[in-house]
Amino acid sequence: MSLGYNRAQGLAHWWLDSQVDLTEAQSALVRTELARLHRWHRREALPRYAELLQRWQAMAPGELSAQQACAEYARARDLLLEGLPRVVPGLASLAQRLGPEQLAHLQRQHAKANQGFHDDYLARPAKALERRAKRLRERLEMFYGPLDTQQQRLIRERLAQGSFDAARLLEERERQQADMLQTAAAIRGQPDATAQGLVQAALGRMLESPSETYRAQARAWTQETCEVVALVHQRSNPQQRQAAAQALRDHADELLRLAQQD
C-alpha cells in the first residue's frame, strides 16, 4: 500500500497526460496541483480512512446484514467524496487551458475505452460474468483470505441473478463523457469563478445522473452487491472473520503510518 500511495501523484499525472496530451506548461500546473492535493490527503484524509477501517475491524467478528453493508458503503462513499471540492480549482484551471486538439484527443481516448468496455462486458456476456465474479471474489479475499467453493459459487450465482446491465452502464458512461467534453469546451476562456462553477456542476452530474431511470438502476446494483457481501460474510467461518479483522487493522495501521510521513 505504501509504495502505491507514494506513487499516486506520478500515476495520476501519467493518466491525465494519456487523456489530453499535456503541454509542458500544463504538465507543470498538474504536478503542482497534485502535490497540493496529496499533501492534504496524506495529512487529513488518511487518518479518517483509518478510523473507518477500525470501525469495520470491530464489526468483522459479528454478523452483517445487507442493510448494514449498504450503510457502510454509503459511509465510505461519503468520506471519499468529502475531498472532491478540493480538486475543482485544479480541474477548472486545466480545462481553461485545453485546446481543441486536446479535446479531440480526449474524445478518441473515450472511444478507445468504450470499445474495451464493449469487448469485455457486452461482446461475451458469460465471460463478463466470470470477470465480475472474479473481481468481487478477489476484493473479498483481500480481507477474508481464500473463499471456499460454496462462497465462490454464491458470488457467481447471485451476480448472474442480478439486474446488472452493461449496455445501460455504457450508455451512462457515454453521457458522462459527452458532458465532460461539452463542459471543457465551455470553460475555455472563462474567468476562474465561472470555470469552477461549471466543473462543480459537471462533477455533480457525474455522481448523480440526470436520468432517474439510471439512478434507480444504480441503486439496485448497489443493493445487490451489498446482499452478496452480506451473504458471504454470513457464511464465513471464525478463521475468515478473524483474518478480516486483522487485515482491516493492518490496513488502518499502515494508513496512520503514511499520514505521519512528510
Secondary structure as UniProt FT lines:
FT   HELIX           2..6
FT   HELIX           8..20
FT   HELIX           24..40
FT   HELIX           41..45
FT   HELIX           46..59
FT   TURN            60..61
FT   HELIX           66..81
FT   TURN            82..83
FT   HELIX           84..96
FT   HELIX           100..121
FT   HELIX           125..144
FT   HELIX           149..161
FT   HELIX           166..187
FT   TURN            188..189
FT   HELIX           192..207
FT   HELIX           212..234
FT   HELIX           238..260
//
